[in-house]
Amino acid sequence: MSENKKFGIKGVLRWFLYGLPMGVAHIIPGVSGGTLALIFGYYEDYIAAVKNVFRDFKNSIKRLGPLILGVGIAMFGLSHIIDPCLEHFLFPTVMLFIGAILGGMPMLIRKLKNEPIKALDLVLCLAAAVITIGLVALSTTSHSETNLNLNVGKWLLIWLASAISGAIMVVPGVSGSAFLMTVGFYGIIFGYGMANMFHGGEPLLVLLAYLLGVAVGIFLISKPIDTVLKKHEHEAYWAIIGFLVASAVVILLQNFFMMDVTAANGIDKIRTWTSIGNVLGAAGTNPTSVLQYIAGFALCALGFLGSWKMSRD
């Protein structure tokens, strides 16, 4: 890890602040926590801290402790702010994320060190983009449960899905929450488990399965990711560029999704496409929409400048 000397209070505060956007990313399908770690410049230290948590516990926990605290506060606190923003101010919110993602691109390009582009690089970049877009495209349904009749088998299944989600969310550009939505566990974990965690019982067990699964998934994937970055850095960063560009596309496409109730219970929903005319047409009749588009492009520029500066520092 590159920060072993004089970690101090500033280091603790910095890693706590790193955790806030990562926590928000964990609950928004299409946004990758690994992406944010990369564009803010602490991805490699994050992977090293996880990989060495048992070998160098003291230095690892200095980083992971405040990071986990930040993630937790964001997931259980800031999520209540993000959800209304996505519901009422979708375009400005997603444009802020897009700007932040694109602001990390100059740092990635520097990582390539002006090496010549090979055919394999382009193949990896395209494959990563297709995987990212395809995963979210498959996530067409969202389910929320009120009573799971939880047993050991269901609990282990939720744990397994969460472990895979944890491993996925480490990869820059790939959203762990999008995977949970794809396999039908997003609403169960966040709409049921997290929303009702203080009630105890089933919701608390669901949340426990999620947290344990994510921790195991992140730990198991950290060493392979670290090995790839060390032995195949050039190819890895070309794949990461594909993930990042596709992430920006995926987040933008969320403007063109609508959630419609498809079940009599009013709970089960399906994501359906709406036309560009419906999205942009509102701007012609609703002054609020015009202001949202103006705010969206302003926030995109702000997000770009912010992440560009953080990645440089």
Secondary structure, DSSP 4 states (H G I P E B T S, - for coil): -TT-TT-HHHHHHHHHHHHHHHHHHHHSTT--HHHHHHHTT-HHHHHHHHHTTTTSHHHHHHHHHHHHHHHHHIIIIIHHHHHHHHHHSHHHHHHHHHHHHHTTHHHHHHHTTTPPP-HHHHHHHHHHHHHHHHHHHH--EE---S-----HHHHHHHHHHHHHHHHHHHSTT--HHHHHHHTT-HIIIIIIIITTGGG-HHHHHHHHHHHHHHHHHHHHHHHHHHHHHHHSHHHHHHHHHHHHHHHHHHHHHGGGEEEEE-STTS--EEEEE--HHHHHHHHHH-HHHHHHHHHHHHHHHHHHHHHHHHHH-
